């Protein structure tokens, strides 16, 4: 049986790379629920972000780790004093920072999206394999028991053949990210579809469990520097058809809906998991599917690292999503001309 949080004794020494809003969310959980986690150092170039995360340590009554904005110096100065790195920086920095940490012998928990493209994804997997380290991608969908259960049901063959996957995700993203790095293409790597929408892309890739062979896509910037609206049509290796729709310019809201149509059932879940429903022959409507208790991002990283569970969100799924993203960008650049993957 897995040990409880309170029974874990061996400390894990962590470097926190990035101190933005997502980092602050995770730090609150780490400080409140995981006393064996020791954040040794923070790597954050923004003094404003560092000051904001300092308040969380103060409220928790925990000593504030020093800030060393240069990751290369962190890895030299803290050599032998770290076990893992939690990378929560802007998208464009993920590959190089993760490679550097893996090369330094650290296990890595990496925020989404994993990398900017498929070439970076392959590089990251090669480094992980060569160094023999752990790499977990912090996609809530991939780590969700709802998505993991859905994947198991689909792979079991008991739902029959997958025919279609239909996915939609929406948020008032254009307004709430205006003026931030998320709308700077060189740093973000894309707009709504590669930020909030990346959850949909990754969960669809995870549920599909196979490569796309053909993709047609349209992206609309709505007079912004990055995409705000997206529509994608794809075909999987098995012949199953996929549609994905993203709207980052809605009324204040954030939600998703993903449906997998099989010959023997319909599954419904979300980009972040959170729910799972099924409709079988003879049933008039979707009904909830029981799933295991949900575990947090850091909790699962610790359990994977200790060998108590398999990696639910490995970089191989990130590679499949990266290939899909490359095809989406290539097709959109040609105004929806289908691209062979």
DAWOSUL-V229742 format. One record per backbone hydrogen bond with DSSP energy under -0.5 kcal/mol. CO is the residue of the C=O (numbers start at 1). NH is the residue of the N-H. Records with the same first field share a line. If there is no record, write none. Layout:
# DAWOSUL-V229742
CO: NH  NH
This chain:
# DAWOSUL-V229742
4: 7  8
5: 8
12: 14  38
13: 83  84
14: 16  40  41
15: 17  86
16: 18  43
17: 88
20: 24
21: 25
22: 26
23: 27
24: 28
25: 29
26: 30
27: 31
28: 32
29: 33
30: 34
34: 37
36: 12  38
37: 39
38: 14  40
40: 66
41: 16
42: 44  68
43: 18
45: 47
46: 50
47: 51
48: 52
49: 53
50: 54
51: 55
52: 56
53: 57
54: 58
55: 59
56: 60
57: 61  62
58: 61
66: 42  68
69: 71
70: 74
71: 75
72: 76
73: 77
74: 78
76: 79
78: 81
83: 107
84: 15
85: 87  109
86: 17  88
87: 111
90: 93
91: 94
93: 97
94: 98
95: 99
96: 100
97: 101
98: 102
99: 103
100: 104
101: 106
102: 105
107: 85
108: 110  136
109: 87
110: 138
117: 121
118: 122
119: 123
120: 124
121: 125
122: 126
123: 127
124: 128
125: 129
126: 130
127: 131
128: 132  133
134: 108
136: 110
137: 139
138: 112  140
139: 143
140: 144
141: 144
144: 148
145: 149
146: 150
147: 151
148: 152
149: 153
150: 154
151: 155
152: 156
153: 157  158  159
154: 157
157: 160
159: 264
161: 263
163: 241
164: 261
165: 243
166: 259
167: 245
168: 257
169: 247
170: 255
171: 173  250
172: 176
173: 177
175: 178
177: 180
180: 183
181: 184
183: 185
184: 187  188
185: 189
187: 92
191: 194  195
192: 195  197
195: 198
196: 199  200
197: 201
198: 202
199: 203
200: 204
201: 205
202: 206
203: 207
204: 208
205: 209
211: 237
213: 341
214: 235
215: 339
216: 233
217: 336
218: 231
220: 228  229
221: 224
227: 192
228: 248
229: 220
230: 246
231: 218
232: 244
233: 216
234: 242
235: 213  214
236: 239
240: 236
241: 165
242: 234
243: 167
244: 232
245: 169
246: 230
247: 171
248: 174
253: 172
255: 170
257: 168
258: 269
259: 166  261
260: 262  267
261: 163  164
264: 281
265: 262
266: 279
267: 260
268: 277
269: 258
270: 273
272: 274
273: 275
275: 270
276: 289
277: 268
278: 287
279: 266
280: 283
287: 278
296: 300
297: 301
298: 302
299: 303
300: 304
301: 305
302: 306
303: 308  309
304: 307
310: 312
313: 137
314: 317  318
315: 319
316: 320
317: 321
318: 322
319: 323
320: 324
321: 325
322: 326
323: 327
324: 328
325: 329
326: 330
327: 331
328: 332
329: 333
331: 334  336  337
332: 335
339: 215
